[in-house]
Amino acid sequence: MKKSLYILFLIFTFTLAAQDAVRLSLKEGEQFLIPKVSADGKYLALSSADYNRLFVYDIISDALIAEVTGAGIGWGFNWSGNANLIAMRENIFNGENRSTRIKVINPFGETVSESEQFSDASLPFWSADGRVLNFKPSKLEAKSVALSEGGRDAGFLIDGDLLIVNYPALTFPQSFIETMVYGRALSFNYSPDGTKIAVEYLGTGIRVYDLKYGIIYDLGEGEAPVWSDNNNIIYMIVEDDGQQITASDLVMRKYDGAERRIITGSLDIPAYYPSSAGNTVYFTDLQGYIYKMTLN
């Protein structure tokens, strides 16, 4: 019987050399959170501090090309892996009543797809090939929407625990899936080649699941993981004194737990919510500023 292999790593750390972080000159007077760069590195999407607006910048020209408004759209939005689309959940209020809908826009803010309204839909997530959007209209229902030809009806959804949607290109044992739902999963990210996912769990850190070989790597720490390439992830380590945050750094690490490198150790800026396109990393300081740094 095929079984999954579970690996927990001890932590050995060194600091990775990087250029100084540069604070981006964005819309004057605006506070930004949660930067997310498109997979091709062309566009940078940012949430407003209240999560009710989404801004998209053309990285090459430094131009603001879209500003979209909607209640809650800045929390949990996601770029598609290859189609340069952004999926988001929007809250709709009618007096004291709240409903939700899933919306997809292009980088210029134009609506590509919009669902009907649901009482409490989950956040949307893309399939590995970036062509199918998955979400849960309700706690007991999963829905997949193909937004381009050739899309596979395949993906992962998170809503309290992890829900697996049919993934015909890869095979892994039932015990592998059971391990995925061992705790409260908050987010996940595919590797660029779609063969691995990094999952963040509440209070216990990040696990990397190798979908091709059925191996689980428990990093034992970290929040908000993103992939730098097929072999390395970047995530944040936050420290607090029990009442408030005292420090935060970004760590780059191989997916198998090796080579733990602090990439913001030489900076005086507390770094949160990384986003990466190759060796270029974006992050926020939670004061409304967005920074860019290049890894050497």
Long-range contacts (C-beta under 8 A, 24 or more apart in sequence): 1-173, 2-173, 2-214, 3-173, 3-175, 3-214, 4-172, 4-173, 4-175, 4-176, 4-179, 4-214, 4-215, 4-216, 5-213, 5-214, 5-215, 5-216, 6-179, 6-215, 6-216, 6-218, 7-215, 7-216, 7-217, 7-218, 7-256, 7-257, 8-218, 8-220, 8-257, 9-217, 9-218, 9-219, 9-220, 9-256, 9-257, 9-258, 11-220, 11-221, 11-260, 12-260, 13-251, 13-260, 13-261, 13-262, 14-260, 14-261, 14-262, 15-261, 15-262, 15-263, 15-265, 15-266, 16-252, 16-261, 16-262, 16-263, 16-295, 16-296, 17-295, 17-296, 18-263, 18-264, 18-266, 18-281, 18-293, 18-294, 18-295, 18-296, 19-293, 19-294, 19-295, 19-296, 20-267, 20-293, 21-264, 21-267, 21-269, 21-271, 21-283, 21-291, 21-292, 21-293, 22-291, 22-292, 22-293, 23-289, 23-290, 23-291, 24-289, 24-290, 24-291, 24-292, 25-62, 26-55, 26-57, 26-64, 26-290, 27-55, 27-64, 30-55, 30-288, 31-287, 31-288, 32-284, 32-288, 32-289, 32-290, 33-74, 33-273, 33-284, 33-286, 33-288, 34-74, 34-75, 34-273, 34-284, 35-273, 35-275, 35-282, 35-283, 35-284, 35-290, 36-77, 36-78, 36-79, 36-275, 37-79, 37-275, 37-276, 37-277, 37-280, 37-282, 38-79, 38-84, 38-107, 38-277, 39-79, 39-80, 39-81, 39-82, 39-84, 39-130, 39-192, 39-277, 40-84, 40-277, 41-277, 41-278, 41-280, 42-84, 42-107, 43-84, 43-107, 44-275, 44-282, 44-290, 45-77, 45-79, 45-86, 45-107, 46-74, 46-290, 47-73, 47-74, 47-75, 47-77, 48-74, 49-288, 50-74, 51-75, 54-86, 54-88, 56-86, 56-107, 56-108, 56-109, 58-107, 65-107, 65-108, 65-109, 66-105, 66-107, 66-108, 66-109, 67-109, 68-105, 68-109, 70-103, 73-103, 75-123, 76-123, 76-124, 76-187, 78-123, 78-124, 78-125, 78-126, 79-126, 80-126, 80-130, 80-131, 80-133, 80-147, 81-126, 81-128, 81-129, 81-130, 81-190, 81-192, 81-194, 82-129, 82-130, 82-131, 83-130, 83-131, 83-147, 83-148, 85-112, 85-147, 87-124, 87-125, 87-126, 87-133, 88-124, 89-121, 89-122, 89-123, 89-124, 89-135, 92-117, 102-133, 102-135, 104-133, 104-147, 112-147, 113-145, 113-147, 115-145, 122-157, 122-158, 122-159, 123-158, 123-159, 125-155, 125-156, 125-157, 125-158, 125-188, 126-155, 127-151, 127-152, 127-153, 127-154, 127-155, 128-152, 128-154, 128-155, 128-167, 128-169, 128-190, 128-194, 129-154, 129-194, 134-165, 136-163, 156-188, 156-197, 158-185, 158-186, 158-187, 158-188, 158-199, 160-184, 160-185, 161-185, 162-188, 162-199, 167-211, 169-194, 170-195, 170-211, 170-212, 172-211, 172-214, 173-214, 176-209, 176-214, 176-216, 179-216, 180-209, 186-223, 187-224, 187-225, 189-225, 189-226, 189-227, 189-233, 190-227, 191-227, 191-230, 191-255, 192-227, 192-229, 192-230, 193-230, 195-230, 196-230, 196-255, 198-225, 198-226, 198-227, 198-233, 198-235, 198-255, 199-225, 200-224, 200-225, 200-235, 206-233, 206-235, 208-233, 208-255, 208-256, 208-257, 210-255, 217-255, 217-256, 217-257, 218-257, 219-253, 219-257, 221-251, 222-251, 224-272, 224-273, 224-274, 226-274, 226-275, 226-276, 227-276, 228-252, 228-276, 228-278, 228-279, 228-281, 228-295, 229-278, 231-255, 234-263, 234-274, 234-276, 234-281, 235-274, 236-271, 236-272, 236-273, 236-274, 236-283, 238-272, 245-270, 245-286, 248-272, 250-274, 250-281, 250-283, 252-295, 263-293, 263-295, 264-293, 267-293
